[in-house]
């Protein structure tokens, strides 16, 4: 039933609501496909760890620095995980809205005029 509706709508322009959802989904996809910013941050942290271990041969201060860097990395990864979780919630909501739109379109075209 939905396939028939999709075929009927082929060639027509998107409605404003559909266009808005498309733009939102594309921006989310761009954010998820841009992992370079996170890789850069992690490589920067690793460089700091290496520099500190070379500059201070003392194991006590190196251990303290390592713990501080590990805490920073842990915090950063936690924020990333929260962000991804939030994006997944948005995507789930958008998919539910798209299902409602599909049902409404299917019902609109199945009712005899």
C-alpha positions in Angstrom: 0.0 0.0 0.0 2.8 2.4 0.9 4.7 1.3 -2.2 1.8 2.3 -4.4 1.6 5.7 -2.6 5.3 6.2 -3.1 5.0 5.5 -6.8 2.1 7.9 -7.1 4.1 10.7 -5.5 7.2 10.0 -7.7 8.1 13.2 -9.5 6.3 15.5 -7.1 8.3 17.9 -5.0 8.6 17.3 -1.3 6.1 19.0 1.1 7.6 21.6 3.5 7.4 19.2 6.4 9.2 16.5 4.5 11.9 18.9 3.3 12.5 20.1 6.9 12.9 16.4 8.0 15.2 15.8 5.1 17.4 18.7 6.1 17.6 17.6 9.7 18.5 14.0 8.8 21.2 15.2 6.4 22.8 17.4 9.0 22.8 14.5 11.5 24.3 12.3 8.9 27.1 14.9 8.3 27.9 15.1 12.0 28.1 11.3 12.3 30.3 11.1 9.1 32.8 13.7 10.4 34.9 11.7 12.9 38.1 13.6 12.1 37.4 16.2 14.8 37.4 13.5 17.4 40.4 11.7 16.0 42.3 15.0 16.0 41.5 15.6 19.7 42.6 12.0 20.7 45.8 12.3 18.7 46.5 15.6 20.4 45.9 14.0 23.8 48.3 11.2 22.9 50.9 13.7 21.9 50.6 15.4 25.3 51.0 12.1 27.1 54.2 11.3 25.1 55.6 14.8 25.7 55.0 14.6 29.4 56.5 11.1 29.7 59.7 12.3 27.8 60.0 15.6 29.7 59.5 14.1 33.2 61.4 10.8 33.8 60.0 10.6 37.3 57.4 7.9 37.5 55.4 9.6 40.3 54.7 12.7 38.3 54.3 10.8 35.1 51.7 8.6 36.8 49.8 11.7 38.0 49.9 13.2 34.5 48.7 9.9 33.0 45.8 9.8 35.4 44.9 13.4 34.6 45.0 12.7 30.9 43.1 9.5 31.3 40.4 11.4 33.2 40.3 14.0 30.4 39.9 11.3 27.8 37.3 9.5 29.8 35.3 12.8 30.2 35.6 13.5 26.5 34.5 10.0 25.5 31.6 10.2 27.9 30.4 13.5 26.3 30.7 11.9 22.9 28.6 8.9 24.0 25.9 11.2 25.4 25.9 13.1 22.1 25.5 10.0 20.0 22.8 8.8 22.3 20.9 12.1 21.9 21.3 11.8 18.1 19.9 8.3 18.2 16.9 9.5 20.1 16.3 12.3 17.6 16.5 9.8 14.7 14.1 7.4 16.4 11.6 10.3 16.9 12.0 11.3 13.3 11.4 7.8 12.1 8.2 7.6 14.1 7.1 10.9 12.6 7.8 9.6 9.1 5.8 6.4 9.9 2.9 8.7 11.0 3.2 10.7 7.7 3.2 7.5 5.7 0.1 6.2 7.5 -1.6 9.5 6.9 -0.8 9.5 3.2 -1.9 5.9 2.9 -5.2 6.6 4.6 -5.8 9.8 2.6 -5.5 7.9 -0.7 -7.4 4.7 0.4 -10.6 6.6 1.4 -13.0 6.6 -1.6 -13.9 10.1 -2.8 
